Amino acid sequence: MTDLSGSPDDALLDRFQRGAFGYFLEQSNPGNGLVADTSRPGAPCSIAVVGFALSCYAVAAERGWLSRAEAAARVLVTLRFFWNSPQGEQPDVTGYKGFFYHFLDMRSGRRVWQSELSLIDTTLLLAGVLTASTYFIEDTPVENEIRGCADALYRRVDWQWACGGGPTVRQGWKPDGGFLHYGWEGYSEATLLYVLGLASPSYPLPPESFTAWTSTYQWEDIYDHEYLYAGPLFIHLFSQAWIDFDGIRDRFMREKGSDYFENSRQAAYVQREYARRNPHGYEGYDKDCWALTANDGPGFQTLQVRGRTRRFFGYAARGVPYGSDDGTLGPCAAIASLPFAPEIVMRALRHLCARYPDLIRDSRWPSGFNPTLPGSGPAGWISEGHFGLDQGILVLSIENYRSRFLWRLMRQCPHIGLGLRRAGFKGGWLS
């Protein structure tokens, strides 16, 4: 394995950003634009991964990895599929009320795994749809149709229905049982959901829904870092792949004298300090090897490892410092924190390259690894294949660090600005 730890920063980032983008070329169905949740055989489409793919195509066109025409063609195939896909209350369609099921068959595009009609995954899909409509603005038949499809898809979403009669949006709906019996409580990746829902030109969320949600926030002082708490690191990253929160504040953050960009910076430092302290004594944890997030794990099992009883989990939302921790780390979440805390992230990236070269396959990082559980190399257990969400957040976060491209682009999307203002955000670039 080539030692990458000494590569100049930009060359190192370019290699891993382009490697991550390759996932979307390899794991997509060219006939409908759907992208697999993981690279494992038989994996279904994840609509959230499609949202990341649509945004990554714009990055690829800017970087010259795809021609503009190639990128636009991929986008248009995808948008045509979602616009023409069957919607209804039946259990085997693609969506309902403008929302889409979390997992779809890669060929037919219909619901699989009895998955829920997912509000947050539809939001991530729409983020990609709106990225495409904001980027592809040339007066050509293809790009004109992209913008038309994107507008129609966004207008069709019934955010008001998604509240289910309550003050805030629900997490999902199933045809056999209706709305899931819980909503969004506490800080989460739903910031983007509320911004898009509030800006809807057809079925907007009421402004008070955002206030009702933020009233469930939990402000913490952990390791001398004051911040808005959410345990898994991905929560601090996903909405900010598209929205530049640096210097803009809602009422909650104005009262705290912070903003969501700074909050993600604090979250990275809390994660780093937790790993340095390593309260459960796991292998590999230190100040340059950190990141607990929602990711793949070794599987639900209890084992004796080096004289200690250890419980391991499968795919789970691991968090710091109160969430579950089984020794599994998420390298993609650490690297995706680059825009917020580059001084510690680049150290972590170089440490990973030098200490765990067995993690790197096709210039791509796995969903998780666990040095406490013995494996074939120093990284211990390594997740099989790759996950689309991990690769997508890497492409977008590295790009925002290198050029702020997504952030600058989405400032031009009128729905983003309108949604932020309706949520009470002020200052910074919004002024």
Backbone hydrogen bonds in HBPLUS format (Angstrom, degrees):
<---DONOR---> <-ACCEPTOR-->    atom                        ^
c    i                          cat <-CA-CA->   ^        H-A-AA   ^      H-
h    n   atom  resd res      DA  || num        DHA   H-A  angle D-A-AA Bond
n    s   type  num  typ     dist DA aas  dist angle  dist       angle   num
A0007-SER N   A0004-LEU O   3.15 MM   3  5.51 170.5  2.16 117.6 120.3     1
A0012-LEU N   A0008-PRO O   2.94 MM   4  6.12 161.1  1.98 162.4 168.7     2
A0013-LEU N   A0009-ASP O   2.90 MM   4  6.14 166.0  1.92 159.6 163.1     3
A0014-ASP N   A0010-ASP O   2.83 MM   4  5.91 157.6  1.88 145.3 152.4     4
A0015-ARG N   A0011-ALA O   3.03 MM   4  6.15 156.4  2.09 143.3 148.8     5
A0016-PHE N   A0012-LEU O   3.23 MM   4  6.55 164.3  2.26 150.1 153.1     6
A0017-GLN N   A0013-LEU O   2.80 MM   4  5.88 155.3  1.86 153.0 160.8     7
A0018-ARG N   A0014-ASP O   2.94 MM   4  5.93 166.2  1.96 146.6 150.8     8
A0019-GLY N   A0015-ARG O   2.92 MM   4  5.98 149.1  2.02 138.0 147.8     9
A0020-ALA N   A0016-PHE O   2.96 MM   4  6.00 154.6  2.02 137.1 143.3    10
A0021-PHE N   A0017-GLN O   3.01 MM   4  6.29 155.5  2.07 144.9 151.7    11
A0022-GLY N   A0018-ARG O   3.10 MM   4  6.33 144.0  2.23 143.0 151.6    12
A0023-TYR N   A0020-ALA O   3.10 MM   3  5.69 152.5  2.18 113.1 120.3    13
A0024-PHE N   A0021-PHE O   2.98 MM   3  5.79 136.8  2.17 123.1 130.8    14
A0025-LEU N   A0022-GLY O   3.15 MM   3  5.22 133.5  2.38  99.0 111.6    15
A0026-GLU N   A0022-GLY O   3.07 MM   4  6.28 152.9  2.14 152.5 159.9    16
A0027-GLN N   A0023-TYR O   2.88 MM   4  5.89 151.2  1.97 154.2 161.2    17
A0036-ALA N   A0027-GLN O   3.01 MM   9  5.62 164.2  2.03 154.7 157.7    18
A0029-ASN N   A0034-LEU O   2.80 MM   5  5.42 153.8  1.87 158.6 167.0    19
A0032-ASN N   A0029-ASN O   3.20 MM   3  5.87 148.6  2.31 118.4 124.9    20
A0033-GLY N   A0029-ASN O   2.73 MM   4  5.29 147.9  1.83 170.1 175.0    21
A0046-SER N   A0035-VAL O   3.32 MM  11  6.69 146.7  2.44 162.0 163.4    22
A0037-ASP N   A0044-PRO O   2.78 MM   7  6.00 163.1  1.81 165.3 159.4    23
A0388-GLY N   A0037-ASP O   2.88 MM 351  5.43 171.8  1.89 147.0 149.6    24
A0039-SER N   A0386-HIS O   2.89 MM 347  5.45 146.3  2.00 155.0 161.2    25
A0043-ALA N   A0040-ARG O   3.18 MM   3  5.77 151.8  2.26 146.5 143.5    26
A0045-CYS N   A0104-LEU O   2.78 MM  59  4.99 158.4  1.83 165.2 161.4    27
A0104-LEU N   A0045-CYS O   2.99 MM  59  4.99 153.8  2.06 131.2 139.7    28
A0050-VAL N   A0046-SER O   3.16 MM   4  6.58 148.1  2.27 145.7 154.7    29
A0047-ILE N   A0102-HIS O   3.21 MM  55  5.84 163.9  2.24 153.1 157.5    30
A0051-GLY N   A0047-ILE O   3.13 MM   4  6.47 147.8  2.23 140.4 148.2    31
A0051-GLY N   A0048-ALA O   3.05 MM   3  5.04 116.6  2.47  93.2 108.5    32
A0052-PHE N   A0048-ALA O   3.10 MM   4  6.54 152.5  2.17 148.2 155.0    33
A0053-ALA N   A0049-VAL O   2.87 MM   4  6.15 156.3  1.93 148.0 155.3    34
A0054-LEU N   A0050-VAL O   2.93 MM   4  6.21 161.3  1.96 156.5 159.3    35
A0055-SER N   A0051-GLY O   3.31 MM   4  6.56 154.3  2.38 142.2 148.3    36
A0056-CYS N   A0052-PHE O   2.81 MM   4  6.06 153.3  1.88 151.2 160.1    37
A0057-TYR N   A0053-ALA O   2.92 MM   4  6.19 142.1  2.06 153.5 162.7    38
A0058-ALA N   A0055-SER O   3.15 MM   3  5.44 128.2  2.43 101.2 113.4    39
A0059-VAL N   A0055-SER O   3.29 MM   4  6.73 154.7  2.36 144.4 151.1    40
A0060-ALA N   A0056-CYS O   2.80 MM   4  6.06 158.9  1.84 150.9 157.0    41
A0061-ALA N   A0057-TYR O   2.96 MM   4  6.19 149.5  2.06 141.9 149.3    42
A0062-GLU N   A0058-ALA O   3.05 MM   4  6.32 156.6  2.10 146.7 152.7    43
A0063-ARG N   A0059-VAL O   2.86 MM   4  6.10 153.7  1.93 152.3 160.2    44
A0064-GLY N   A0060-ALA O   2.90 MM   4  5.86 119.1  2.28 135.7 149.9    45
A0065-TRP N   A0060-ALA O   2.84 MM   5  4.83 135.2  2.05 146.0 149.8    46
A0066-LEU N   A0060-ALA O   3.32 MM   6  5.44 157.0  2.38 113.2 111.4    47
A0071-ALA N   A0067-SER O   2.97 MM   4  6.24 168.9  1.99 159.0 161.5    48
A0072-ALA N   A0068-ARG O   2.88 MM   4  6.01 163.9  1.90 149.7 154.6    49
A0073-ALA N   A0069-ALA O   2.97 MM   4  6.05 154.5  2.04 143.1 149.8    50
A0074-ARG N   A0070-GLU O   3.11 MM   4  6.39 158.2  2.16 149.8 154.6    51
A0075-VAL N   A0071-ALA O   3.04 MM   4  6.31 160.7  2.08 151.0 156.5    52
A0076-LEU N   A0072-ALA O   2.90 MM   4  6.10 164.8  1.93 153.7 157.4    53
A0077-VAL N   A0073-ALA O   3.12 MM   4  6.29 165.0  2.14 150.2 153.4    54
A0078-THR N   A0074-ARG O   3.25 MM   4  6.45 159.1  2.30 144.6 150.0    55
A0079-LEU N   A0075-VAL O   2.93 MM   4  6.24 166.6  1.95 160.8 163.9    56
A0080-ARG N   A0076-LEU O   2.91 MM   4  5.99 165.1  1.93 154.4 158.5    57
A0081-PHE N   A0077-VAL O   3.11 MM   4  6.29 154.0  2.18 140.9 147.8    58
A0082-PHE N   A0078-THR O   3.13 MM   4  6.51 166.4  2.15 157.1 158.5    59
A0083-TRP N   A0079-LEU O   2.96 MM   4  6.10 160.3  2.00 152.4 158.1    60
A0084-ASN N   A0080-ARG O   3.02 MM   4  6.06 158.4  2.07 148.7 153.9    61
A0085-SER N   A0081-PHE O   2.88 MM   4  5.80 119.8  2.25 146.8 162.1    62
A0094-THR N   A0086-PRO O   2.98 MM   8  5.55 155.6  2.04 145.6 153.5    63
A0095-GLY N   A0086-PRO O   3.30 MM   9  6.69 145.7  2.43 148.3 152.5    64
A0088-GLY N   A0095-GLY O   2.90 MM   7  6.48 149.5  2.00 149.8 153.2    65
A0111-ARG N   A0093-VAL O   2.97 MM  18  5.85 157.6  2.02 140.2 143.0    66
A0101-TYR N   A0094-THR O   3.05 MM   7  6.08 166.6  2.07 155.1 154.2    67
A0096-TYR N   A0099-PHE O   2.96 MM   3  5.40 140.0  2.12 129.3 141.8    68
A0099-PHE N   A0096-TYR O   2.95 MM   3  5.40 152.6  2.02 126.7 126.1    69
A0158-ASP N   A0097-LYS O   2.97 MM  61  5.59 159.0  2.02 163.3 158.0    70
A0118-SER N   A0100-PHE O   3.12 MM  18  6.34 137.9  2.31 145.9 147.5    71
A0102-HIS N   A0116-GLU O   2.98 MM  14  5.94 160.5  2.02 163.1 164.4    72
A0112-VAL N   A0103-PHE O   3.13 MM   9  5.77 151.7  2.21 138.3 136.0    73
A0105-ASP N   A0110-ARG O   2.75 MM   5  5.39 156.5  1.80 148.0 154.0    74
A0109-GLY N   A0105-ASP O   2.84 MM   4  4.76 139.1  2.01 125.7 137.0    75
A0115-SER N   A0112-VAL O   3.14 MM   3  6.19 159.9  2.18 129.9 131.6    76
A0117-LEU N   A0173-TRP O   2.78 MM  56  5.05 174.2  1.79 162.0 160.9    77
A0173-TRP N   A0117-LEU O   3.19 MM  56  5.05 138.0  2.37 125.1 136.9    78
A0122-THR N   A0118-SER O   3.07 MM   4  5.97 147.4  2.18 130.7 139.7    79
A0119-LEU N   A0171-GLN O   3.44 MM  52  5.81 171.1  2.45 135.9 137.7    80
A0123-THR N   A0119-LEU O   2.97 MM   4  6.14 147.2  2.08 138.5 147.9    81
A0124-LEU N   A0120-ILE O   3.01 MM   4  6.35 153.2  2.09 146.2 151.8    82
A0125-LEU N   A0121-ASP O   2.99 MM   4  6.21 150.0  2.08 140.3 148.8    83
A0126-LEU N   A0122-THR O   2.80 MM   4  6.09 159.1  1.84 151.6 157.2    84
A0127-ALA N   A0123-THR O   2.85 MM   4  6.15 143.2  1.99 144.7 155.5    85
A0128-GLY N   A0124-LEU O   3.31 MM   4  6.60 150.3  2.41 138.8 144.6    86
A0128-GLY N   A0125-LEU O   3.07 MM   3  5.30 121.6  2.43 100.3 113.9    87
A0129-VAL N   A0125-LEU O   2.98 MM   4  6.35 151.8  2.06 144.6 153.6    88
A0130-LEU N   A0126-LEU O   2.79 MM   4  6.00 164.3  1.81 156.5 158.6    89
A0131-THR N   A0127-ALA O   2.95 MM   4  6.09 144.7  2.07 136.9 147.2    90
A0132-ALA N   A0128-GLY O   3.00 MM   4  6.21 161.9  2.03 149.3 152.9    91
A0133-SER N   A0129-VAL O   3.04 MM   4  6.36 155.3  2.10 144.3 151.2    92
A0134-THR N   A0130-LEU O   2.97 MM   4  6.05 139.0  2.14 139.6 149.5    93
A0134-THR N   A0131-THR O   3.20 MM   3  5.18 128.3  2.48  94.2 107.6    94
A0135-TYR N   A0131-THR O   2.94 MM   4  6.11 142.3  2.08 147.5 158.0    95
A0136-PHE N   A0132-ALA O   2.88 MM   4  5.83 172.0  1.89 154.9 157.7    96
A0137-ILE N   A0135-TYR O   3.09 MM   2  5.78 122.7  2.43 109.2  93.4    97
A0140-THR N   A0138-GLU O   2.99 MM   2  5.72 131.0  2.23 105.0  90.7    98
A0144-ASN N   A0140-THR O   2.83 MM   4  5.81 156.7  1.88 157.6 164.2    99
A0145-GLU N   A0141-PRO O   3.07 MM   4  6.14 153.9  2.14 139.4 146.1   100
A0146-ILE N   A0142-VAL O   2.95 MM   4  6.27 149.7  2.04 146.7 155.9   101
A0147-ARG N   A0143-GLU O   3.18 MM   4  6.39 163.7  2.21 144.4 146.9   102
A0148-GLY N   A0144-ASN O   3.04 MM   4  6.29 154.0  2.11 144.1 151.9   103
A0149-CYS N   A0145-GLU O   2.86 MM   4  6.02 168.8  1.88 156.6 158.6   104
A0150-ALA N   A0146-ILE O   2.94 MM   4  6.06 164.3  1.96 151.9 156.9   105
A0151-ASP N   A0147-ARG O   3.04 MM   4  6.12 162.9  2.06 145.3 149.5   106
A0152-ALA N   A0148-GLY O   3.08 MM   4  6.26 159.0  2.12 146.2 152.0   107
A0153-LEU N   A0149-CYS O   2.88 MM   4  6.10 161.3  1.92 155.6 160.4   108
A0154-TYR N   A0150-ALA O   3.02 MM   4  6.22 162.9  2.05 151.4 155.7   109
A0155-ARG N   A0151-ASP O   2.97 MM   4  6.11 160.2  2.01 148.4 154.1   110
A0156-ARG N   A0152-ALA O   3.08 MM   4  6.17 138.8  2.26 142.5 152.2   111
A0162-ALA N   A0158-ASP O   3.38 MM   4  6.67 146.8  2.50 138.4 147.3   112
A0162-ALA N   A0159-TRP O   3.10 MM   3  4.97 118.6  2.49  90.3 105.8   113
A0163-CYS N   A0160-GLN O   3.20 MM   3  5.62 162.7  2.23 109.8 115.1   114
A0164-GLY N   A0161-TRP O   2.98 MM   3  5.73 159.7  2.02 121.2 127.3   115
A0170-ARG N   A0162-ALA O   2.98 MM   8  6.03 167.6  2.00 153.6 153.4   116
A0166-GLY N   A0163-CYS O   2.94 MM   3  5.34 167.2  1.96 119.4 123.0   117
A0180-LEU N   A0172-GLY O   2.96 MM   8  5.53 166.1  1.98 133.6 134.5   118
A0174-LYS N   A0178-GLY O   2.86 MM   4  5.04 158.0  1.91 127.7 133.5   119
A0177-GLY N   A0174-LYS O   3.23 MM   3  5.47 147.5  2.35 105.7 114.7   120
A0178-GLY N   A0174-LYS O   2.75 MM   4  5.04 142.2  1.90 158.0 155.4   121
A0193-LEU N   A0190-ALA O   2.95 MM   3  4.80 114.9  2.38  93.3 110.3   122
A0194-TYR N   A0190-ALA O   3.02 MM   4  6.38 159.3  2.06 162.4 164.7   123
A0195-VAL N   A0191-THR O   3.05 MM   4  6.34 160.1  2.09 151.7 157.6   124
A0196-LEU N   A0192-LEU O   3.04 MM   4  6.25 168.0  2.05 154.3 156.3   125
A0197-GLY N   A0193-LEU O   2.84 MM   4  5.97 156.8  1.89 149.1 157.0   126
A0198-LEU N   A0194-TYR O   2.80 MM   4  5.79 161.0  1.83 150.4 154.6   127
A0199-ALA N   A0195-VAL O   3.28 MM   4  6.36 142.1  2.43 137.0 145.9   128
A0200-SER N   A0197-GLY O   3.40 MM   3  5.40 161.2  2.44 101.6 107.1   129
A0205-LEU N   A0197-GLY O   2.98 MM   8  5.38 158.6  2.02 115.3 121.9   130
A0209-SER N   A0206-PRO O   2.89 MM   3  5.61 162.1  1.92 124.4 130.3   131
A0210-PHE N   A0207-PRO O   3.25 MM   3  5.93 139.7  2.42 115.3 122.5   132
A0212-ALA N   A0208-GLU O   2.89 MM   4  6.07 155.4  1.95 146.5 153.5   133
A0213-TRP N   A0209-SER O   3.02 MM   4  6.24 147.9  2.13 139.0 147.1   134
A0214-THR N   A0210-PHE O   2.91 MM   4  6.20 169.5  1.92 156.6 158.7   135
A0215-SER N   A0211-THR O   3.05 MM   4  6.16 131.7  2.30 140.6 152.1   136
A0216-THR N   A0213-TRP O   2.94 MM   3  5.71 165.5  1.96 121.7 126.5   137
A0217-TYR N   A0214-THR O   3.10 MM   3  5.27 166.8  2.12 111.6 114.0   138
A0229-TYR N   A0218-GLN O   2.86 MM  11  5.66 158.0  1.91 162.5 165.0   139
A0220-GLU N   A0227-TYR O   2.91 MM   7  5.63 177.1  1.91 162.5 162.5   140
A0227-TYR N   A0220-GLU O   2.94 MM   7  5.63 155.9  2.00 154.9 162.9   141
A0222-ILE N   A0225-HIS O   2.94 MM   3  5.20 158.7  1.98 145.7 139.6   142
A0225-HIS N   A0222-ILE O   2.86 MM   3  5.20 147.6  1.96 110.8 121.2   143
A0320-VAL N   A0231-GLY O   3.24 MM  89  4.68 155.0  2.31  98.8 100.0   144
A0235-ILE N   A0232-PRO O   3.34 MM   3  6.02 146.3  2.46 115.5 122.2   145
A0233-LEU N   A0292-LEU O   2.98 MM  59  6.11 163.6  2.01 139.8 145.1   146
A0236-HIS N   A0233-LEU O   3.00 MM   3  5.61 140.6  2.16 117.2 126.3   147
A0237-LEU N   A0234-PHE O   2.88 MM   3  5.05 160.5  1.92 112.1 117.7   148
A0238-PHE N   A0234-PHE O   3.11 MM   4  6.16 158.7  2.15 176.1 174.4   149
A0241-ALA N   A0238-PHE O   3.06 MM   3  5.39 165.0  2.09 111.8 115.9   150
A0242-TRP N   A0239-SER O   3.31 MM   3  6.09 157.0  2.37 115.4 119.8   151
A0243-ILE N   A0239-SER O   3.22 MM   4  6.36 158.4  2.27 143.3 149.6   152
A0248-ILE N   A0245-PHE O   3.34 MM   3  5.46 166.0  2.36 113.6 117.7   153
A0249-ARG N   A0426-LYS O   3.07 MM 177  5.57 160.3  2.11 150.7 155.7   154
A0426-LYS N   A0249-ARG O   2.91 MM 177  5.57 142.4  2.05 138.6 146.5   155
A0254-ARG N   A0250-ASP O   2.91 MM   4  6.11 152.4  1.99 154.6 163.4   156
A0255-GLU N   A0251-ARG O   3.08 MM   4  6.29 156.3  2.14 149.4 154.3   157
A0256-LYS N   A0252-PHE O   3.24 MM   4  6.54 135.8  2.44 136.3 148.3   158
A0257-GLY N   A0253-MET O   2.88 MM   4  5.93 116.2  2.30 140.9 156.0   159
A0258-SER N   A0253-MET O   3.10 MM   5  5.21 163.6  2.13 144.8 147.6   160
A0257-GLY N   A0254-ARG O   3.30 MM   3  5.10 149.8  2.40  94.6 103.2   161
A0263-ASN N   A0259-ASP O   2.90 MM   4  6.10 147.6  2.00 145.3 156.0   162
A0264-SER N   A0260-TYR O   3.04 MM   4  6.23 147.4  2.15 139.1 145.1   163
A0264-SER N   A0261-PHE O   3.14 MM   3  5.32 121.9  2.50  98.3 111.6   164
A0265-ARG N   A0261-PHE O   3.18 MM   4  6.56 148.1  2.29 144.3 153.4   165
A0266-GLN N   A0262-GLU O   2.94 MM   4  6.31 158.2  1.99 152.4 157.6   166
A0267-ALA N   A0263-ASN O   2.91 MM   4  6.19 150.4  2.00 143.9 152.7   167
A0268-ALA N   A0264-SER O   3.06 MM   4  6.30 151.2  2.15 143.3 149.3   168
A0269-TYR N   A0265-ARG O   3.18 MM   4  6.55 158.0  2.23 149.2 154.7   169
A0270-VAL N   A0266-GLN O   2.90 MM   4  6.19 151.8  1.98 150.1 158.4   170
A0271-GLN N   A0267-ALA O   2.97 MM   4  6.19 159.9  2.01 148.4 153.5   171
A0272-ARG N   A0268-ALA O   2.96 MM   4  6.22 159.5  2.00 147.7 153.4   172
A0273-GLU N   A0269-TYR O   2.92 MM   4  6.12 161.0  1.96 147.8 152.5   173
A0274-TYR N   A0270-VAL O   2.90 MM   4  6.09 157.4  1.95 150.7 157.0   174
A0275-ALA N   A0271-GLN O   3.06 MM   4  6.33 162.5  2.09 151.5 155.4   175
A0276-ARG N   A0272-ARG O   2.93 MM   4  6.21 150.0  2.02 145.3 154.5   176
A0277-ARG N   A0273-GLU O   2.92 MM   4  6.16 157.8  1.97 150.2 155.1   177
A0278-ASN N   A0274-TYR O   2.76 MM   4  5.92 150.2  1.84 147.6 157.4   178
A0281-GLY N   A0278-ASN O   3.07 MM   3  5.40 164.4  2.09 115.7 120.6   179
A0286-ASP N   A0289-CYS O   3.32 MM   3  5.11 166.9  2.34 130.3 132.1   180
A0289-CYS N   A0286-ASP O   2.99 MM   3  5.11 168.8  2.00 114.8 116.8   181
A0330-GLY N   A0291-ALA O   2.86 MM  39  5.41 160.9  1.90 150.2 155.6   182
A0318-ARG N   A0293-THR O   2.92 MM  25  4.89 150.3  2.01 127.0 122.3   183
A0295-ASN N   A0316-ALA O   3.04 MM  21  5.86 146.5  2.16 159.6 154.1   184
A0316-ALA N   A0295-ASN O   3.11 MM  21  5.86 153.6  2.18 154.9 152.7   185
A0299-GLY N   A0313-PHE O   2.93 MM  14  4.74 159.4  1.97 112.5 108.6   186
A0301-GLN N   A0312-PHE O   3.19 MM  11  5.32 151.5  2.27 125.9 131.2   187
A0312-PHE N   A0301-GLN O   2.78 MM  11  5.32 169.1  1.79 168.1 171.5   188
A0303-LEU N   A0310-ARG O   2.86 MM   7  5.37 159.0  1.90 157.4 160.2   189
A0310-ARG N   A0303-LEU O   2.76 MM   7  5.37 172.2  1.77 166.9 169.7   190
A0305-VAL N   A0308-ARG O   2.80 MM   3  5.29 165.3  1.82 158.2 155.7   191
A0308-ARG N   A0305-VAL O   3.03 MM   3  5.29 160.1  2.07 111.0 117.4   192
A0319-GLY N   A0324-SER O   3.30 MM   5  5.89 145.1  2.43 136.5 146.0   193
A0329-LEU N   A0369-PHE O   2.92 MM  40  5.59 164.4  1.94 165.1 163.7   194
A0369-PHE N   A0329-LEU O   3.13 MM  40  5.59 143.1  2.27 143.6 153.9   195
A0334-ALA N   A0330-GLY O   3.34 MM   4  6.71 157.6  2.39 152.6 158.9   196
A0335-ILE N   A0331-PRO O   3.05 MM   4  6.28 170.0  2.06 155.7 157.3   197
A0336-ALA N   A0332-CYS O   2.88 MM   4  5.96 151.0  1.96 144.1 152.9   198
A0337-SER N   A0334-ALA O   3.14 MM   3  5.42 157.3  2.19 106.2 113.2   199
A0338-LEU N   A0335-ILE O   3.11 MM   3  5.66 151.9  2.20 119.7 122.1   200
A0340-PHE N   A0337-SER O   3.03 MM   3  5.64 140.6  2.19 118.8 129.2   201
A0341-ALA N   A0337-SER O   3.17 MM   4  6.31 156.6  2.22 158.9 165.9   202
A0344-ILE N   A0341-ALA O   3.16 MM   3  5.89 143.8  2.30 120.0 127.7   203
A0345-VAL N   A0341-ALA O   3.05 MM   4  6.15 155.8  2.11 153.7 160.5   204
A0346-MET N   A0342-PRO O   3.01 MM   4  5.80 171.7  2.02 145.0 146.9   205
A0348-ALA N   A0344-ILE O   3.05 MM   4  6.25 151.9  2.13 138.3 146.1   206
A0349-LEU N   A0345-VAL O   2.78 MM   4  6.06 157.9  1.83 154.7 160.9   207
A0350-ARG N   A0346-MET O   3.00 MM   4  6.15 165.5  2.02 146.3 149.8   208
A0351-HIS N   A0347-ARG O   2.94 MM   4  6.10 150.4  2.03 142.6 151.5   209
A0352-LEU N   A0348-ALA O   2.90 MM   4  6.14 160.7  1.93 152.2 156.6   210
A0353-CYS N   A0349-LEU O   3.01 MM   4  6.27 161.7  2.04 150.8 155.6   211
A0354-ALA N   A0350-ARG O   3.01 MM   4  6.15 157.7  2.06 144.6 150.3   212
A0355-ARG N   A0351-HIS O   2.74 MM   4  5.76 169.2  1.75 159.0 162.6   213
A0356-TYR N   A0352-LEU O   2.85 MM   4  5.23 151.6  1.93 133.0 142.2   214
A0359-LEU N   A0356-TYR O   3.06 MM   3  5.78 169.2  2.08 121.9 125.1   215
A0360-ILE N   A0357-PRO O   3.22 MM   3  5.70 148.6  2.33 111.4 118.3   216
A0361-ARG N   A0364-ARG O   3.19 MM   3  5.27 168.4  2.20 147.2 147.7   217
A0364-ARG N   A0361-ARG O   3.05 MM   3  5.27 129.9  2.31 102.7 115.2   218
A0383-SER N   A0368-GLY O   2.96 MM  15  5.37 168.9  1.98 159.3 155.7   219
A0370-ASN N   A0381-TRP O   2.78 MM  11  4.99 154.1  1.84 143.5 149.2   220
A0373-LEU N   A0370-ASN O   3.22 MM   3  5.77 143.1  2.36 113.6 121.5   221
A0381-TRP N   A0370-ASN O   3.08 MM  11  4.99 142.9  2.22 139.8 129.3   222
A0381-TRP N   A0373-LEU O   2.98 MM   8  5.69 120.0  2.35 151.7 164.2   223
A0380-GLY N   A0377-GLY O   3.06 MM   3  5.71 166.3  2.08 122.2 126.6   224
A0391-GLN N   A0387-PHE O   3.23 MM   4  6.58 161.6  2.26 153.0 157.9   225
A0392-GLY N   A0388-GLY O   2.88 MM   4  6.02 156.7  1.94 151.5 158.4   226
A0393-ILE N   A0389-LEU O   3.04 MM   4  6.19 170.2  2.05 153.6 155.2   227
A0394-LEU N   A0390-ASP O   3.17 MM   4  6.28 146.9  2.28 140.4 149.4   228
A0395-VAL N   A0391-GLN O   3.09 MM   4  6.34 164.8  2.12 149.7 152.5   229
A0396-LEU N   A0392-GLY O   3.13 MM   4  6.38 172.9  2.14 158.3 159.0   230
A0397-SER N   A0393-ILE O   2.94 MM   4  5.79 159.1  1.99 140.0 146.9   231
A0398-ILE N   A0394-LEU O   2.95 MM   4  5.85 165.6  1.97 149.4 154.2   232
A0399-GLU N   A0395-VAL O   3.10 MM   4  6.16 152.2  2.18 137.7 145.8   233
A0400-ASN N   A0396-LEU O   2.92 MM   4  6.17 155.1  1.98 145.8 152.4   234
A0401-TYR N   A0397-SER O   3.00 MM   4  6.26 149.1  2.10 146.0 154.3   235
A0402-ARG N   A0398-ILE O   2.89 MM   4  6.13 157.8  1.94 148.6 155.0   236
A0403-SER N   A0399-GLU O   2.78 MM   4  5.81 166.8  1.80 157.9 161.0   237
A0404-ARG N   A0399-GLU O   3.27 MM   5  6.33 133.4  2.50 131.9 136.5   238
A0404-ARG N   A0400-ASN O   2.95 MM   4  3.76 126.8  2.23  96.3 109.4   239
A0408-ARG N   A0404-ARG O   2.87 MM   4  6.02 164.7  1.89 161.2 165.7   240
A0409-LEU N   A0405-PHE O   2.84 MM   4  5.97 159.3  1.89 152.4 159.0   241
A0410-MET N   A0406-LEU O   2.89 MM   4  5.99 169.4  1.90 153.9 156.3   242
A0411-ARG N   A0407-TRP O   3.19 MM   4  6.31 129.2  2.46 138.0 149.2   243
A0412-GLN N   A0409-LEU O   2.96 MM   3  5.59 150.4  2.05 113.4 122.1   244
A0413-CYS N   A0410-MET O   3.17 MM   3  4.97 155.9  2.23  95.8 103.2   245
A0416-ILE N   A0413-CYS O   3.11 MM   3  5.59 131.6  2.35 111.7 123.1   246
A0418-LEU N   A0414-PRO O   3.01 MM   4  6.12 166.2  2.03 151.1 155.4   247
A0419-GLY N   A0415-HIS O   2.92 MM   4  5.90 163.2  1.95 142.7 147.9   248
A0420-LEU N   A0416-ILE O   3.00 MM   4  6.17 161.5  2.03 153.0 157.9   249
A0421-ARG N   A0417-GLY O   3.04 MM   4  6.24 162.0  2.07 148.5 153.4   250
A0422-ARG N   A0418-LEU O   2.92 MM   4  6.14 159.9  1.96 152.9 158.8   251
A0423-ALA N   A0419-GLY O   3.01 MM   4  6.17 132.8  2.24 137.5 149.8   252
A0423-ALA N   A0420-LEU O   3.13 MM   3  5.06 129.6  2.40  92.6 106.4   253
A0425-PHE N   A0420-LEU O   2.96 MM   5  5.36 162.5  1.99 152.6 146.8   254
A0424-GLY N   A0421-ARG O   2.96 MM   3  5.04 154.4  2.03 102.5 110.7   255
A0430-LEU N   A0427-GLY O   3.04 MM   3  5.55 133.4  2.27 146.8 143.7   256
A0431-SER N   A0428-GLY O   3.10 MM   3  5.76 159.6  2.14 115.8 121.9   257
